[in-house]
């Protein structure tokens, strides 16, 4: 992915510069919190999708592309700050969360600050700002509904594939989709190109979350993702749902175990998923979504942006953190 990073570097530098300028404040505590997050930024996948889609459509980006890409990342980080409070997360990307360092209140307030700065960047758009704001508004509603549905399902232990896919669309794929659409809109894409961008990003976003749920069965302590974290939070995800298909006789027993989850139960459920190849089931579903994502790109002309969109899909399917 070295060439991928090089190709995007100038555009992503512009996105980062806009984020940093957007977050300036004369409140020292706020700035220290901002620096803590910016110094441990992730791979900025959502801005990368927006930029690559814009380049696939028009060969270049506009100021709106940069604004909307920065907004997507600001809003993404705002949602993580809120999630860390909801999930009582002590680490993220292997680094202490603001919530664990300062408490839930500063994390919520910081999330609100990042959120409004993202909205401000959208409203500065030269063209179609109102339409793009509508897309991000829907995404914010999706994020809230997804979180609430996940909490409801964790409480009841009744998650099925229908609810699972609704949750991962609302919590993950919707922001991928809106980022891609915003990138397409920023360069005047045709309706056909917009539809392709939407389908690509929706499928990539779903695959991204399935892979994240697969990784929960293997863990990555260095990245703050211990084995069974989802199970500790009573989340029934696709690997377990796949294992149920292979051995329905165990389903009710395991659902009851999850309602009173403990270390021994986590080990039992993890072994059940691995023995029944629930991970294999989830991987097959993930790969099907990635294939759909790549197929959607047929609308775009061959070239570097399309090539890297394909490589990005492959990276998502193979990532280990």
C-alpha positions as CSV (number, residue, x, y, z in Angstrom):
1,X,0.0,0.0,0.0
2,X,3.1,2.3,-0.1
3,X,2.2,3.6,-3.6
4,X,-1.4,4.1,-2.5
5,X,-0.2,6.3,0.4
6,X,2.0,8.3,-1.9
7,X,-0.7,8.8,-4.4
8,X,-3.1,10.2,-1.8
9,X,-0.6,12.0,0.4
10,X,-1.0,15.6,-1.0
11,X,-4.8,15.4,-0.8
12,X,-4.7,13.8,2.7
13,X,-2.3,16.5,3.9
14,X,-4.9,19.1,2.8
15,X,-7.6,17.2,4.7
16,X,-5.5,17.1,7.8
17,X,-4.6,20.8,7.6
18,X,-8.2,21.7,7.3
19,X,-9.1,19.5,10.3
20,X,-6.4,21.1,12.4
21,X,-7.4,24.6,11.5
22,X,-11.1,23.7,12.1
23,X,-10.3,22.5,15.7
24,X,-8.3,25.5,16.9
25,X,-9.5,26.9,20.2
26,X,-8.1,29.2,22.9
27,X,-9.2,26.6,25.5
28,X,-6.0,24.7,26.5
29,X,-7.7,21.5,27.7
30,X,-9.6,21.3,24.4
31,X,-6.4,21.7,22.3
32,X,-4.6,19.1,24.4
33,X,-7.4,16.7,23.8
34,X,-7.4,17.5,20.1
35,X,-3.7,16.9,19.8
36,X,-4.1,13.6,21.6
37,X,-6.5,12.4,19.0
38,X,-4.8,13.9,15.9
39,X,-1.4,12.4,17.0
40,X,-3.0,8.9,16.9
41,X,-5.2,9.3,13.8
42,X,-6.1,6.1,12.0
43,X,-5.7,5.5,8.3
44,X,-8.4,8.0,7.3
45,X,-10.2,5.4,5.2
46,X,-13.3,7.5,4.7
47,X,-11.5,10.5,3.3
48,X,-9.5,8.2,1.1
49,X,-12.7,6.8,-0.3
50,X,-14.1,10.3,-1.0
51,X,-10.9,11.4,-2.7
52,X,-10.5,8.4,-4.8
53,X,-14.1,8.5,-5.9
54,X,-13.7,12.2,-6.9
55,X,-10.6,11.4,-8.9
56,X,-12.3,8.4,-10.5
57,X,-15.1,10.7,-11.7
58,X,-13.2,13.8,-12.6
59,X,-9.5,13.0,-12.5
60,X,-8.9,15.6,-9.7
61,X,-10.4,16.9,-6.5
62,X,-12.1,20.2,-5.7
63,X,-12.1,22.4,-2.6
64,X,-15.4,20.8,-1.8
65,X,-13.9,17.3,-2.0
66,X,-11.4,18.4,0.7
67,X,-14.1,20.0,2.8
68,X,-16.4,17.0,2.6
69,X,-13.5,14.6,3.3
70,X,-12.4,16.5,6.3
71,X,-16.1,16.6,7.5
72,X,-16.3,12.8,7.2
73,X,-13.2,12.3,9.3
74,X,-14.3,14.9,11.9
75,X,-17.7,13.3,12.2
76,X,-16.2,9.8,12.3
77,X,-13.9,10.8,15.3
78,X,-16.8,12.5,17.0
79,X,-18.8,9.2,16.8
80,X,-15.8,7.3,18.3
81,X,-15.5,9.8,21.2
82,X,-19.2,9.2,21.9
83,X,-18.8,5.4,21.4
84,X,-16.0,5.3,23.9
85,X,-18.3,6.6,26.6
86,X,-21.2,4.3,25.6
87,X,-18.9,1.3,25.6
88,X,-16.7,2.3,28.6
89,X,-13.7,1.8,26.3
90,X,-10.3,2.4,28.0
91,X,-8.2,2.2,24.8
92,X,-8.6,2.8,21.0
93,X,-5.9,2.0,18.5
94,X,-3.8,0.9,21.4
95,X,-4.0,4.4,23.0
96,X,-5.9,5.5,26.1
97,X,-9.2,7.1,25.2
98,X,-10.1,10.6,26.3
99,X,-12.9,9.1,28.3
100,X,-10.5,6.9,30.3
101,X,-8.1,9.8,30.8
102,X,-10.4,12.6,31.8
103,X,-13.8,10.9,32.2
104,X,-17.0,10.6,30.1
105,X,-18.1,14.2,30.3
106,X,-15.0,15.7,28.5
107,X,-15.2,12.9,25.9
108,X,-18.9,13.7,25.1
109,X,-18.2,17.4,24.9
110,X,-15.1,16.9,22.7
111,X,-17.2,14.7,20.4
112,X,-19.8,17.4,20.2
113,X,-17.0,19.9,19.3
114,X,-15.7,17.7,16.5
115,X,-19.2,17.1,15.2
116,X,-20.1,20.7,14.8
117,X,-16.8,21.5,13.2
118,X,-17.5,18.8,10.6
119,X,-21.0,20.2,10.0
120,X,-19.4,23.7,9.5
121,X,-17.1,22.4,6.8
122,X,-20.0,20.9,4.9
123,X,-21.9,24.2,5.1
124,X,-18.9,26.0,3.5
125,X,-19.3,24.0,0.3
126,X,-19.3,26.0,-2.9
127,X,-22.0,23.7,-4.5
128,X,-24.6,21.2,-3.2
129,X,-23.8,22.0,0.5
130,X,-27.5,21.6,1.3
131,X,-27.7,18.2,-0.4
132,X,-24.5,16.9,1.2
133,X,-25.7,18.2,4.6
134,X,-28.8,16.1,4.1
135,X,-26.7,13.0,3.5
136,X,-24.6,13.5,6.6
137,X,-27.8,14.3,8.6
138,X,-29.1,10.9,7.6
139,X,-25.8,9.3,8.5
140,X,-25.9,10.9,12.0
141,X,-29.4,9.5,12.5
142,X,-28.3,6.1,11.3
143,X,-25.4,6.1,13.8
144,X,-27.7,6.8,16.7
145,X,-30.3,4.3,15.6
146,X,-27.6,1.6,15.1
147,X,-26.1,2.2,18.5
148,X,-29.6,2.0,20.1
149,X,-30.5,-1.2,18.2
150,X,-27.2,-2.8,19.2
151,X,-27.9,-2.0,22.9
152,X,-31.4,-3.4,22.5
153,X,-30.2,-6.6,20.9
154,X,-27.4,-7.0,23.5
155,X,-30.0,-6.7,26.3
156,X,-32.4,-9.3,24.6
157,X,-29.8,-11.6,23.1
158,X,-32.0,-12.0,20.1
159,X,-29.8,-10.7,17.3
160,X,-30.4,-12.3,14.0
161,X,-28.7,-11.7,10.7
162,X,-31.3,-9.1,9.8
163,X,-30.6,-7.0,12.9
164,X,-26.9,-7.6,12.5
165,X,-26.7,-6.2,9.0
166,X,-28.9,-3.3,10.1
167,X,-26.6,-2.5,12.9
168,X,-23.4,-2.7,10.9
169,X,-24.9,-0.6,8.1
170,X,-26.0,2.1,10.6
171,X,-22.8,2.1,12.7
172,X,-20.2,1.7,9.9
173,X,-21.3,1.4,6.3
174,X,-23.5,4.6,6.3
175,X,-20.5,6.9,6.8
176,X,-18.5,5.1,4.1
177,X,-21.5,5.5,1.8
178,X,-22.0,9.2,2.5
179,X,-18.3,9.9,2.2
180,X,-18.2,8.4,-1.2
181,X,-21.3,10.2,-2.3
182,X,-20.0,13.5,-1.1
183,X,-16.8,12.9,-3.0
184,X,-18.8,12.1,-6.2
185,X,-21.1,15.1,-5.7
186,X,-18.1,17.4,-5.1
187,X,-16.9,16.9,-8.7
188,X,-20.3,16.9,-10.5
189,X,-20.8,13.1,-10.9
190,X,-23.6,11.7,-13.0
191,X,-26.5,9.9,-11.4
192,X,-25.0,6.6,-12.6
193,X,-21.6,7.5,-11.1
194,X,-23.2,8.5,-7.8
195,X,-25.1,5.2,-7.7
196,X,-21.8,3.3,-8.3
197,X,-20.0,5.3,-5.6
198,X,-22.8,4.6,-3.2
199,X,-22.8,0.8,-3.9
200,X,-19.0,0.5,-3.7
201,X,-18.8,2.3,-0.4
202,X,-21.8,0.6,1.2
203,X,-20.4,-2.8,0.4
204,X,-16.9,-1.9,1.5
205,X,-18.3,-0.5,4.7
206,X,-20.2,-3.7,5.5
207,X,-17.1,-5.8,4.7
208,X,-15.0,-3.5,6.9
209,X,-17.2,-4.2,9.9
210,X,-17.5,-8.0,9.2
211,X,-13.7,-8.1,9.2
212,X,-13.6,-6.2,12.5
213,X,-16.0,-8.7,13.9
214,X,-13.9,-11.6,12.7
215,X,-10.8,-10.1,14.4
216,X,-12.7,-10.1,17.7
217,X,-12.2,-13.9,17.7
218,X,-8.5,-13.6,17.4
219,X,-7.8,-10.3,19.2
220,X,-5.0,-7.7,18.9
221,X,-3.9,-6.6,22.3
222,X,-1.5,-4.0,20.8
223,X,-4.4,-2.3,19.2
224,X,-6.6,-2.4,22.2
225,X,-8.8,-5.2,20.8
226,X,-8.6,-8.2,23.2
227,X,-10.1,-11.5,22.2
228,X,-13.8,-11.6,22.9
229,X,-14.4,-7.9,23.5
230,X,-17.7,-8.1,21.5
231,X,-18.8,-11.0,23.5
232,X,-18.0,-9.2,26.8
233,X,-20.4,-6.5,25.5
234,X,-23.0,-9.2,24.7
235,X,-22.7,-8.5,20.9
236,X,-23.7,-11.4,18.7
237,X,-21.9,-10.9,15.4
238,X,-21.6,-12.7,12.1
239,X,-19.1,-15.4,13.0
240,X,-21.3,-16.6,15.8
241,X,-24.4,-16.4,13.7
242,X,-22.6,-18.5,11.1
243,X,-21.7,-21.1,13.7
244,X,-25.4,-21.3,14.7
245,X,-26.2,-22.2,11.1
246,X,-23.8,-25.2,11.4
247,X,-25.0,-26.3,14.8
248,X,-28.5,-25.0,15.6
249,X,-28.8,-27.3,18.6
250,X,-26.3,-25.1,20.6
251,X,-28.0,-21.8,19.7
252,X,-30.4,-21.4,22.6
253,X,-27.8,-22.5,25.1
254,X,-25.2,-20.0,23.8
255,X,-27.7,-17.1,23.7
256,X,-28.5,-17.8,27.3
257,X,-24.7,-17.9,28.1
258,X,-24.3,-14.5,26.5
259,X,-26.9,-12.9,28.7
260,X,-24.7,-13.8,31.7
261,X,-21.4,-13.7,30.0
262,X,-18.2,-14.5,31.9
263,X,-14.6,-15.5,31.1
264,X,-15.4,-19.3,30.9
265,X,-18.4,-18.5,28.6
266,X,-16.3,-16.4,26.3
267,X,-13.8,-19.3,25.9
268,X,-16.6,-21.8,25.3
269,X,-18.3,-19.6,22.7
270,X,-15.0,-18.7,20.9
271,X,-14.1,-22.4,20.6
272,X,-17.6,-23.2,19.4
273,X,-17.3,-20.5,16.6
274,X,-13.9,-21.8,15.6
275,X,-14.9,-25.4,15.6
276,X,-18.1,-24.8,13.5
277,X,-16.1,-22.5,11.1
278,X,-18.3,-19.4,11.9
279,X,-15.2,-17.4,10.9
280,X,-15.2,-19.1,7.5
281,X,-18.9,-18.3,7.1
282,X,-18.3,-14.6,7.9
283,X,-15.2,-14.4,5.6
284,X,-17.3,-15.8,2.7
285,X,-20.0,-13.1,3.3
286,X,-17.3,-10.4,3.6
287,X,-15.7,-11.5,0.3
288,X,-19.1,-11.5,-1.4
289,X,-19.6,-7.9,-0.4
290,X,-16.1,-7.0,-1.6
291,X,-16.8,-8.6,-5.0
292,X,-20.0,-6.5,-5.2
293,X,-17.9,-3.4,-4.4
294,X,-15.4,-4.0,-7.1
295,X,-18.1,-4.8,-9.6
296,X,-19.7,-1.4,-8.9
297,X,-16.5,0.2,-10.2
298,X,-17.2,-0.9,-13.7
299,X,-18.9,2.4,-14.3
300,X,-15.6,4.3,-13.9
301,X,-12.8,4.5,-16.5
302,X,-9.6,2.5,-15.8
303,X,-6.8,4.4,-14.2
304,X,-5.1,5.0,-10.9
305,X,-8.1,6.0,-8.8
306,X,-10.1,2.9,-9.9
307,X,-7.0,0.7,-9.4
308,X,-6.5,2.0,-5.8
309,X,-10.3,1.7,-5.0
310,X,-9.9,-2.0,-5.9
311,X,-6.7,-2.3,-3.8
312,X,-8.5,-0.6,-0.9
313,X,-11.2,-3.2,-1.0
314,X,-8.6,-6.0,-1.0
315,X,-6.8,-4.3,1.9
316,X,-10.0,-4.2,3.9
317,X,-10.5,-7.9,3.4
318,X,-7.0,-8.7,4.5
319,X,-6.3,-6.3,7.3
320,X,-5.4,-7.6,10.8
321,X,-6.2,-4.5,12.8
